Amino acid sequence: MKALIIAAGLGSRMYAVGDTKPLVSLLGLNLIERVILTAKKSGIKEFCIVTGYNGEKIREQLSDGKKHGVKIQYIQNDQWTKGNAFSVLKAKNYFKKPFVLLMADHNYDHRILDRLLKTKIGKDECILCVDNNPKDHLNIDDATKVLTIDHRIETIGKNLSDYNCIDTGIFICNPVIFDALEESISKGDEGLSGAVKVLAQRNKMRYLRLADNFWIDIDDKTDLKNAERILCSKLKKDTDGPVSRILNRPISLMISKALLKTGITPNQISVLSFIVGLAGASLFFFGEYFYLILGGIIIHIHSIVDGCDGEIARLKLRRTKYGGYLDSFLDRYVDAVIILGLTYGYWSISGDSTIWIMGFAAIIGSFINTYTGEKYDSVFKTESGTGRIKFRVGRDVRLLIIVVGALTNQIPILLIIVAVLANFEAIRRLILFRNKLGDDVTDTHIEFAN
C-alpha cells in the first residue's frame, strides 16, 4: 500500500524553530523523515508527498527517497494558502486503490498504523484513527474534535462542543475520498474535515480507536519540546536492569542527544563502546591498584556508552537486527577480557591459583546469563506483555559489581559475587522455563539436545 503525506502548508507557528515546518529537526530527524520512516516500519515503502510552501527545499532534502530505502514522488499544490482539502485533492489521479493518508507534522507510534493496516475496509469507506483518551501534551483547544456513534463517525470539527474523541490525522482512504473532497469544497469547506463530514453523512466514515499509543500534532515550539520529552521517555525498555534504569540511562541519554547532531551511526557507537571496554579491561592485567581504579572508571564509562547505540538507533528509527547482533557480539568479547584481566592481574600479584577457578565460574555464568536473557525476556513479561520484567540480573548489574570491586581492590570477592549471581540467575531461569513451558517437544528442543 502507498501513503500520501500532506506537507504543503506554511506552518507559521514554527518560524521560531525553522522556516519550513516539515524540515524542522526532532532528535536527529526532521518531522517529515520521522513520518516516512515510521510508516516504513509498518511496511509502507512508496510515498506521494504534496508540497507547497518551500516545496523545493523538501524535495531537495528527501530527493527520491533512496537514502531512506523508500520511493518518493512529489505533487505540487500551488493553492497551498487554502485548506488542506486542496492538497489531498491534488493526488486524485495518483491513487486508484486504498491508501494511507498522513500529515507531515504528526509524530506517532508505528503500532497505530500497524493496527490500521490490519483493519478491513469496504470499497466505498474511509477510516480515521481517533484518540478517545488524549494526553496532557495535546492542545485540545486547537485539536479537531470527533463525535462517534456505534462504529462510525457522526461528525467532526474544531469547534464541536459535543465530542468523544480527537482526530489523529492518520487515515486509510479509498478513492471515494476525492469525490467527497470535491463536494465539500463546492460547499465552501476547504478543510479535510469537510470530506469526512460528507462521508459521515453517507455512513461511510468509520473510525479506529487508539490503544495506549503515542501521537502528537507538532504545531509550535512547545509541541516540539513535548515530542522530544515523550520520545526520550519511550527509550526505557522492559528489560532494563536497575543500574541501566536508574544510573546509566540519564547519562547515556545526554550523550545520545549530543551525538544525534553528528553523522555518527549506531554501529559506529557500538564499535567505540567496544574499544573503550577493551581499553578498561586491558588495564586490569597489570594487577596494581592504580590500574584497577583507572580500569574500573573506564569500564563504567563503557557501561554508559554501551546504551547510546540503541538509543540513537531508536530515536533515528535505524534499528536493525544486525546492529543488535553486533552490539551483543562485541559485548561478549569485552566481558571475557574484563574477567580474564581481573583474574590474571590478581594472580600475577598474589600467585594465588584459586583465582582462576573463580574467574572461570564468573565467565561461564556471565555467558550463560546472556545466552538465556533474550529467551527469558520473551517468555516472562508481565501479563500485559508491555510491563517491566519483574526480576532480572543482567549485564548492567554485573558491570557495576566489577567496577565497585575494582575500585575497592576486592577482586576475589567481586568474582565470587559475579559467579554466584550469574549462575544462580541461569539456574533460576532454567527452572522457570521448565515450569512455564513444561514437557512440550519442539524442533528447537531437539536442536539443543543434539
C-alpha positions as CSV (number, residue, x, y, z in Angstrom):
1,M,0.0,0.0,0.0
2,K,1.1,3.6,-0.8
3,A,1.0,6.6,1.5
4,L,0.0,10.2,0.8
5,I,1.7,12.8,3.0
6,I,0.5,16.4,3.2
7,A,3.4,18.8,3.5
8,A,2.2,21.9,1.7
9,G,1.2,24.4,4.5
10,L,3.1,27.5,5.8
11,G,3.5,26.4,9.4
12,S,4.0,30.0,10.6
13,R,3.9,29.0,14.3
14,M,7.1,27.1,13.8
15,Y,9.1,30.1,12.5
16,A,10.9,30.3,15.8
17,V,12.5,26.9,15.0
18,G,12.6,26.8,11.2
19,D,11.1,28.4,8.1
20,T,10.0,25.0,6.6
21,K,7.9,23.1,9.1
22,P,8.2,19.6,7.7
23,L,12.0,20.0,7.8
24,V,12.2,21.1,11.5
25,S,14.5,18.8,13.3
26,L,13.3,16.5,16.1
27,L,16.0,14.4,17.8
28,G,18.2,14.0,14.7
29,L,15.5,13.6,12.1
30,N,13.2,16.2,10.5
31,L,9.5,15.9,11.0
32,I,8.6,14.5,7.6
33,E,11.5,12.0,7.8
34,R,10.0,10.7,11.0
35,V,6.6,10.3,9.3
36,I,8.2,8.4,6.4
37,L,10.4,6.1,8.5
38,T,7.6,5.3,11.0
39,A,5.4,4.3,8.1
40,K,8.2,2.2,6.7
41,K,8.3,0.2,9.9
42,S,4.7,-0.7,9.1
43,G,5.7,-2.0,5.6
44,I,5.0,1.1,3.5
45,K,7.7,1.9,1.0
46,E,6.0,4.1,-1.6
47,F,5.1,7.7,-0.8
48,C,3.5,10.6,-2.6
49,I,4.2,13.9,-0.9
50,V,2.1,17.0,-1.6
51,T,4.3,20.1,-1.3
52,G,3.5,23.8,-1.5
53,Y,5.3,26.4,0.6
54,N,9.1,25.9,0.3
55,G,8.4,22.7,-1.6
56,E,11.8,22.8,-3.4
57,K,13.5,22.6,0.0
58,I,11.6,19.4,0.9
59,R,12.3,17.8,-2.5
60,E,16.0,18.7,-2.2
61,Q,16.2,17.2,1.3
62,L,14.3,13.9,0.6
63,S,15.1,13.5,-3.1
64,D,13.7,10.2,-4.5
65,G,13.8,8.5,-1.1
66,K,16.6,6.1,-1.8
67,K,18.7,7.1,1.2
68,H,15.8,6.0,3.4
69,G,15.1,2.9,1.4
70,V,11.8,4.1,0.0
71,K,10.4,5.6,-3.2
72,I,9.0,9.1,-3.2
73,Q,7.2,11.1,-5.8
74,Y,6.0,14.7,-5.4
75,I,2.8,16.6,-6.2
76,Q,3.0,20.4,-6.2
77,N,0.0,22.3,-4.8
78,D,0.1,25.9,-5.9
79,Q,-3.0,26.6,-3.8
80,W,-1.2,25.9,-0.6
81,T,-2.6,29.0,1.0
82,K,-6.0,27.4,1.0
83,G,-7.2,24.5,3.2
84,N,-5.6,21.0,3.2
85,A,-8.6,19.7,1.2
86,F,-6.9,21.1,-1.9
87,S,-3.6,19.3,-1.1
88,V,-5.4,15.9,-0.8
89,L,-7.4,16.5,-3.9
90,K,-4.3,17.2,-5.9
91,A,-3.5,13.5,-5.5
92,K,-6.7,12.3,-7.2
93,N,-5.0,11.0,-10.3
94,Y,-2.3,9.2,-8.3
95,F,-4.5,6.8,-6.3
96,K,-6.9,4.3,-7.7
97,K,-6.7,1.9,-4.7
98,P,-6.8,2.3,-0.9
99,F,-4.0,4.4,0.5
100,V,-2.8,5.7,3.8
101,L,-3.1,9.4,4.4
102,L,-0.7,11.1,6.9
103,M,0.3,14.6,8.0
104,A,3.9,15.7,7.7
105,D,3.8,17.3,11.2
106,H,2.2,14.4,13.1
107,N,4.6,12.1,15.0
108,Y,3.1,8.8,16.1
109,D,3.8,5.2,17.2
110,H,4.1,2.8,14.3
111,R,1.8,0.4,16.1
112,I,-1.1,2.7,15.3
113,L,-0.5,2.3,11.6
114,D,0.1,-1.5,12.1
115,R,-3.4,-1.9,13.5
116,L,-5.0,0.4,10.9
117,L,-3.5,-1.7,8.0
118,K,-4.9,-4.8,9.5
119,T,-8.4,-3.4,9.7
120,K,-10.8,-4.5,7.0
121,I,-12.3,-1.6,4.9
122,G,-15.1,-1.5,2.4
123,K,-14.6,-0.3,-1.1
124,D,-16.5,2.9,-0.5
125,E,-15.3,3.6,3.1
126,C,-12.6,5.5,4.8
127,I,-11.2,5.0,8.3
128,L,-9.8,7.6,10.7
129,C,-7.7,6.8,13.8
130,V,-9.2,8.7,16.8
131,D,-7.9,9.2,20.3
132,N,-10.6,8.9,23.0
133,N,-8.1,9.4,25.8
134,P,-6.0,12.4,24.8
135,K,-2.9,13.1,26.9
136,D,-1.9,16.4,28.6
137,H,0.6,17.2,25.9
138,L,-2.1,17.6,23.3
139,N,-3.6,21.0,22.8
140,I,-7.3,20.2,22.9
141,D,-8.4,23.7,22.1
142,D,-6.7,23.6,18.8
143,A,-7.4,19.9,18.1
144,T,-10.1,18.6,15.6
145,K,-12.9,17.0,17.6
146,V,-14.8,13.9,16.6
147,L,-18.2,12.5,17.6
148,T,-18.5,8.8,17.1
149,I,-21.6,6.7,17.3
150,D,-21.5,2.9,17.2
151,H,-18.8,2.0,14.6
152,R,-19.0,5.2,12.6
153,I,-18.1,8.9,12.8
154,E,-21.1,11.1,13.3
155,T,-19.4,14.5,12.7
156,I,-16.1,16.3,13.0
157,G,-14.8,19.8,13.5
158,K,-12.5,22.0,15.6
159,N,-15.5,23.8,17.3
160,L,-17.6,20.8,18.3
161,S,-19.0,21.1,21.8
162,D,-20.3,17.5,21.8
163,Y,-17.5,15.1,21.0
164,N,-15.9,12.0,22.5
165,C,-12.5,11.7,20.8
166,I,-9.8,13.6,18.8
167,D,-8.7,13.4,15.2
168,T,-5.1,12.0,15.0
169,G,-4.7,12.8,11.3
170,I,-4.0,9.1,10.4
171,F,-6.3,7.7,7.8
172,I,-6.8,4.8,5.4
173,C,-8.8,6.0,2.5
174,N,-10.4,4.7,-0.6
175,P,-10.5,6.9,-3.8
176,V,-14.1,7.8,-2.7
177,I,-12.4,10.5,-0.5
178,F,-11.7,12.6,-3.6
179,D,-15.4,12.8,-4.6
180,A,-16.2,13.8,-1.0
181,L,-13.5,16.5,-1.2
182,E,-14.9,17.9,-4.4
183,E,-18.4,18.0,-2.8
184,S,-17.2,19.7,0.4
185,I,-15.1,22.3,-1.4
186,S,-18.1,23.1,-3.6
187,K,-20.0,23.9,-0.4
188,G,-17.2,26.2,0.8
189,D,-15.4,23.9,3.2
190,E,-11.7,23.9,2.3
191,G,-10.6,21.6,5.1
192,L,-10.1,17.8,5.0
193,S,-12.7,17.6,7.8
194,G,-15.3,18.7,5.2
195,A,-14.8,15.5,3.2
196,V,-15.0,13.5,6.5
197,K,-18.4,15.1,7.2
198,V,-19.6,14.2,3.7
199,L,-18.7,10.6,4.1
200,A,-20.1,10.6,7.7
201,Q,-23.5,11.7,6.3
202,R,-23.3,8.7,4.0
203,N,-22.4,6.4,6.9
204,K,-19.2,5.6,5.1
205,M,-16.7,7.1,7.6
206,R,-15.5,4.6,10.2
207,Y,-13.0,5.1,13.0
208,L,-10.4,3.1,14.8
209,R,-9.8,3.9,18.5
210,L,-6.1,4.1,19.6
211,A,-4.7,1.8,22.1
212,D,-2.3,3.4,24.6
213,N,-0.1,4.6,21.8
214,F,1.8,7.9,21.5
215,W,1.0,10.5,18.9
216,I,1.3,14.3,18.7
217,D,0.5,17.1,16.3
218,I,3.6,19.4,16.3
219,D,2.4,22.9,15.6
220,D,4.8,25.0,17.7
221,K,7.9,25.0,19.8
222,T,6.1,23.7,22.9
223,D,4.8,20.7,20.9
224,L,8.3,20.1,19.7
225,K,9.6,20.0,23.2
226,N,6.8,17.7,24.3
227,A,7.5,15.4,21.5
228,E,11.2,15.2,22.4
229,R,10.4,14.5,26.0
230,I,8.0,11.7,25.2
231,L,10.2,10.1,22.6
232,C,13.1,10.1,25.1
233,S,10.8,8.5,27.8
234,K,10.0,5.7,25.3
235,L,13.6,4.7,25.3
236,K,13.1,2.9,28.6
237,K,12.8,-0.8,27.9
238,D,11.0,-3.6,29.8
239,T,14.4,-5.4,30.0
240,D,16.3,-2.5,31.6
241,G,18.0,-3.6,34.7
242,P,18.1,-1.4,37.8
243,V,21.6,0.0,37.0
244,S,20.6,0.9,33.4
245,R,17.3,2.4,34.5
246,I,18.5,4.5,37.5
247,L,22.2,5.2,36.9
248,N,23.2,4.8,33.3
249,R,20.2,5.8,31.2
250,P,20.0,9.5,32.4
251,I,23.7,10.0,31.5
252,S,23.7,8.0,28.2
253,L,20.7,9.9,27.1
254,M,22.5,13.2,27.4
255,I,25.4,11.8,25.4
256,S,23.0,10.4,22.8
257,K,21.3,13.8,22.3
258,A,24.6,15.4,21.6
259,L,25.6,12.6,19.2
260,L,22.3,12.9,17.3
261,K,23.6,16.2,15.9
262,T,26.5,14.4,14.3
263,G,26.6,11.8,11.5
264,I,27.8,9.0,13.7
265,T,25.9,5.8,13.3
266,P,24.6,3.3,16.0
267,N,27.1,0.7,14.7
268,Q,30.0,3.1,15.0
269,I,29.0,3.8,18.6
270,S,28.9,0.0,19.2
271,V,32.5,-0.2,18.0
272,L,33.5,2.8,20.0
273,S,32.0,1.3,23.1
274,F,33.9,-1.9,22.4
275,I,37.2,-0.1,22.2
276,V,36.5,1.8,25.4
277,G,35.6,-1.5,27.1
278,L,38.8,-3.2,25.9
279,A,40.9,-0.3,27.0
280,G,39.5,-0.5,30.5
281,A,39.8,-4.3,30.6
282,S,43.4,-4.3,29.4
283,L,44.4,-2.2,32.5
284,F,43.2,-5.0,34.8
285,F,46.0,-7.2,33.5
286,F,48.6,-5.1,35.4
287,G,47.0,-6.1,38.7
288,E,48.2,-3.0,40.6
289,Y,45.6,-0.9,42.5
290,F,46.2,2.2,40.4
291,Y,45.3,0.4,37.2
292,L,42.3,-1.3,38.9
293,I,40.9,2.2,39.7
294,L,41.6,3.6,36.3
295,G,40.2,0.4,34.6
296,G,37.1,0.5,36.8
297,I,36.4,4.1,35.8
298,I,36.8,3.3,32.1
299,I,34.6,0.2,32.4
300,H,31.8,2.3,33.9
301,I,32.2,4.7,31.0
302,H,31.9,1.7,28.7
303,S,28.7,0.6,30.5
304,I,27.1,4.0,30.0
305,V,28.2,4.5,26.3
306,D,27.0,0.9,25.6
307,G,23.4,2.2,25.9
308,C,23.9,5.0,23.4
309,D,23.9,2.9,20.2
310,G,20.5,1.5,21.0
311,E,19.1,4.9,22.0
312,I,20.3,6.6,18.8
313,A,19.1,3.7,16.7
314,R,15.6,4.0,18.2
315,L,15.5,7.8,18.1
316,K,16.6,7.9,14.5
317,L,14.4,4.9,13.6
318,R,17.5,3.0,12.4
319,R,17.2,-0.2,14.4
320,T,18.4,-3.3,12.6
321,K,18.8,-7.0,13.5
322,Y,22.4,-6.7,12.5
323,G,23.0,-3.8,14.8
324,G,21.6,-5.7,17.8
325,Y,23.7,-8.7,16.9
326,L,26.9,-6.6,16.5
327,D,26.4,-4.9,19.9
328,S,25.8,-8.3,21.6
329,F,28.8,-9.9,19.8
330,L,31.2,-7.1,20.9
331,D,29.9,-7.0,24.4
332,R,30.7,-10.7,24.9
333,Y,34.3,-10.1,23.9
334,V,34.6,-7.2,26.4
335,D,33.0,-9.3,29.2
336,A,35.5,-12.1,28.5
337,V,38.6,-9.8,28.5
338,I,37.3,-8.0,31.7
339,I,37.1,-11.2,33.7
340,L,40.3,-12.6,32.2
341,G,42.2,-9.3,33.0
342,L,41.0,-9.3,36.6
343,T,41.9,-12.9,37.1
344,Y,45.3,-12.7,35.5
345,G,46.1,-9.4,37.2
346,Y,45.3,-10.7,40.7
347,W,47.2,-14.0,40.1
348,S,50.3,-12.1,38.8
349,I,50.4,-10.1,42.0
350,S,49.4,-12.7,44.6
351,G,50.3,-16.0,43.0
352,D,47.0,-17.5,44.3
353,S,45.9,-20.1,41.7
354,T,42.4,-20.4,43.1
355,I,41.5,-17.1,41.5
356,W,41.4,-19.0,38.1
357,I,38.6,-21.1,39.4
358,M,36.7,-18.0,40.5
359,G,37.3,-16.4,37.1
360,F,36.2,-19.5,35.2
361,A,33.0,-19.7,37.2
362,A,32.4,-15.9,36.6
363,I,32.9,-16.0,32.9
364,I,30.8,-19.1,32.4
365,G,28.0,-17.6,34.4
366,S,28.1,-14.4,32.5
367,F,27.9,-16.1,29.1
368,I,25.0,-18.4,30.1
369,N,23.3,-15.4,31.7
370,T,23.5,-13.5,28.5
371,Y,22.5,-16.5,26.4
372,T,19.3,-17.1,28.3
373,G,18.5,-13.4,28.6
374,E,16.6,-13.0,25.3
375,K,14.6,-16.2,25.8
376,Y,13.7,-15.2,29.4
377,D,12.6,-11.7,28.3
378,S,10.3,-13.1,25.6
379,V,8.6,-15.6,27.9
380,F,8.4,-13.9,31.3
381,K,6.9,-10.5,30.6
382,T,4.1,-9.2,32.8
383,E,0.6,-10.2,31.8
384,S,0.0,-7.1,29.6
385,G,3.1,-8.0,27.6
386,T,4.4,-4.4,27.9
387,G,5.3,-4.1,31.6
388,R,8.7,-4.4,33.1
389,I,10.3,-7.8,33.8
390,K,9.8,-8.4,37.5
391,F,13.3,-9.7,38.3
392,R,16.3,-9.7,36.1
393,V,20.1,-9.8,36.7
394,G,21.8,-8.6,33.6
395,R,25.0,-7.1,32.2
396,D,24.4,-3.7,33.8
397,V,24.4,-5.3,37.3
398,R,27.5,-7.4,36.6
399,L,29.5,-4.5,35.3
400,L,28.6,-2.3,38.3
401,I,29.8,-5.1,40.7
402,I,33.0,-5.3,38.7
403,V,33.5,-1.6,38.9
404,V,32.9,-1.5,42.6
405,G,35.2,-4.5,43.2
406,A,38.0,-2.9,41.1
407,L,37.7,0.5,42.9
408,T,37.8,-1.3,46.3
409,N,40.6,-3.7,45.3
410,Q,38.4,-6.7,46.2
411,I,39.0,-8.9,43.1
412,P,38.3,-12.4,44.6
413,I,35.1,-11.1,46.3
414,L,33.8,-9.5,43.1
415,L,34.5,-12.6,41.0
416,I,32.7,-14.8,43.6
417,I,29.7,-12.4,43.6
418,V,29.5,-12.3,39.8
419,A,29.9,-16.1,39.6
420,V,27.2,-16.8,42.2
421,L,24.7,-14.2,40.9
422,A,25.1,-15.1,37.2
423,N,25.0,-18.9,37.7
424,F,22.1,-18.6,40.2
425,E,20.2,-16.5,37.7
426,A,20.9,-19.0,34.9
427,I,19.6,-21.9,37.1
428,R,16.6,-19.9,38.2
429,R,15.7,-19.2,34.6
430,L,16.1,-22.9,33.7
431,I,13.6,-23.8,36.5
432,L,11.2,-21.1,35.4
433,F,11.4,-22.3,31.7
434,R,10.7,-25.8,32.9
435,N,7.6,-24.7,34.9
436,K,6.4,-22.4,32.2
437,L,7.0,-24.5,29.1
438,G,6.5,-28.0,30.5
439,D,7.5,-31.0,28.5
440,D,6.5,-29.7,25.1
441,V,8.8,-31.2,22.5
442,T,9.7,-28.8,19.7
443,D,12.2,-28.6,16.9
444,T,14.1,-26.1,19.0
445,H,14.3,-28.6,21.9
446,I,15.6,-31.3,19.7
447,E,18.1,-29.0,18.1
448,F,19.5,-28.0,21.5
449,A,19.6,-31.6,22.6
450,N,21.7,-32.6,19.7
